[in-house]
Structures are given as C-alpha cells and as structure tokens.
Amino acid sequence: MSNEQQIVSASIDVDAPAEVVFAILADPRQHSRIDGSGSVRSVEGPERLSQGATFGARMRMFGAPYRITNTVVEFEADRRIAWRHFGGHRWRYLLEPLPGERTRVTEQFDYSRYTGMSRRLVEVLRFPTRNRDGIEQTLVRLKDAAEQDRG
C-alpha cells in the first residue's frame, strides 16, 4: 500500500478568505464547534496555535470518554496546519485561496507513518471509513462557521 492510500482526504469551497478559516482552525477552543465526528467534547489550549504548540481535548469514542494531548507539527499561517498525538497520525488542513475571497479547504486524516500491525489495526477498526464521514461533516460545519465569522 502506498503512503497516498493512507491519507483520507476531502475538500470544500468556503465563501470566506483563508485568514478567517485559519483563525477557526488555529483556535483549539473552536474545534468542538466544527467537529463533525461527534467525538470532540471540549478542547483546552492557547488562544492561537503555532508550530510545536500543544492542546488537550476531551473526547468520546465507542461510548468511552478519554483525554488526548495533541502537538502542532505543521504550521504555515493561513495555508496549512496539522497536529498529531502519541499515535502518530495527523489531522491536517490545507487552505487554498480562490478568487473572490473564497477558500478551498482540504482536511486529511494521514496515517501514512504507520506500518505493519499498527496500520492494519487502524484499518481493521475502520478508522479510514469512519474518519472520512467525520471529515465530510466537519468541513460542512467549518464552512458554516467561517461564513458566519467572515463579517
């Protein structure tokens, strides 16, 4: 399996400039506002994320609550942000400015750093399929939030 096959990705066009979209993504306290997976309960962290910043999230999966700490591992203001936790997979957002103060947002679940049994476990637990559904819903919620915030 190639690394590209281990990246679940979807995109949406948003009627708001990239800096408005990025402001939502870079504020971890807004992540529960845009979460389409239903797993994010609350998030604690700095007002604005940056390269190397950490933030904590209270989550729920398979009916069980848990807490996770994430670290920002990719950061380019108004263009790209990604974070990971101990598992090594990344949640990434790529922003592409479009004409008319619009933005194409691509969200990715990237588990390409997993190999062997780790990769197989992610797939057996159906995280790629489950996360695709969550990504699609998150993008709709992010679009709605950014269009409300664009002022």
N, C-alpha and C positions, 0 to 999 in steps of 0.2 A: 504494500500500500504506500502510495507517495504521500509526502507531507501535505500536499494540497488537498488530498482526500480527507485529511484530519482537521480541516478547517470548515466549520459550518458557518455560512455567511448569508446575509440578506441585506437588502438596501431599500431605502425610501427617500423620496424627494420631499423636502420641507420648505414651506414658504416663510423662511426666516434666514437671516445671514448666519454664517458659520460661527461667529463670535457669540451669538445668542444660544445656539445649540451647544456649543462647547461650554458655556457658562453653566448650563444644567449638568452636563457630564462631569465637569471638574469640581462640582459641589456635591460631595458624597451624601450630604443630608437630603438631597433631592432624588437619590436613587430609588427610594421606595415610591416616590411619586410616579416614576416612569416604568417601574418593574412590571413586565407583562407575564412573568413566570408564576407569580403568586408566592414566591419563596422569600423575598426580602421583606422583613418586618420593620426594621429600623437600622439606621446607619449613623455611626459616630465618627467624627474626624474633623480635620481642618476645614475652614470655610472654602478653601480652594486647594485642590490637589496640585502637585508638582512632581517632577521626577524623583523617585525614591520615597515619596510620602506614603504613610500607612493610614489605613482607616479600618474600623471594625464594623461588622454587620451582624445583626441578629437575623437568623434565617430559619426556615422551616422546610424540611424535605421529607417526603414519605411520612408526613404527620409528626415528625420528631423535630423539636427545636434544637438549634445549635448556634454557636457564635464562631465567626471566622475573621481572621485578620488578613487584609489584602495590602499589597505593595504595588505602587505605580512603577511599571517597568518600561513604559514607552510614553513619551510626552513631547508633543510639539503643539504649542498653543494654537487653537482654532483649526487644527488639522488632524491630530492623532492623540489618542490616549488609550492605554491598556494597563490592566492590573492583573496580578496573579496572587494566589495564596500558596500554602505549602504543597498543594497538589501539582503545581507547575503549569496547569493550563492557563490560558489567558483569555480575558474578556477584552476585546478591542473595539474601538470606534474609530472609523476613518471618515473624515469630513472633506467633501469636495465642493468648493464654491461653484455655483451655477449663475448664469445671467439673471438679473432681476432680483438680487438679494435673496436667492434661494440656495439651498444646500442639499447635496446628495449625502445621506448618512448610511454608512455600511457598518453593521455590527457583526462581530465574529466571535465564535467560540473556537479557540485554537488549542487543540490537544496534540499538536504535531511533535511535541517534545517527549511524548510518551512512547515507549516501545514495549514489545513483548507482552507480558501479563498485564501490565498497567494499561496499555492501550486496549487490550482485549476486555478487561474489566469495564472500562468506560463504555465500550460498545455493547457488551452483554447487558449492562444496566440501562441501555438505550439512551444514554445522555445525548448523543448527537441528535436523535429524533426529538427527544423531549426539549432539548435546548433550541432547536430550530423553531418549534412552536412558541417558546418563550421569547425568542428574538423577534419574531414577527409581531407579537403583541407589544413588546417593549418599543419597537420602532413606531408603532401607531401612537402609543402613549407619549413618546418623546416628541413626535411630530406635533401632537396636540398641545403639549406643554410649551414647546418653542414658539409655536404660532400664537399662543396666548401671551407669552413673555416678550414678543418682539416689539411691543409698544408702538 
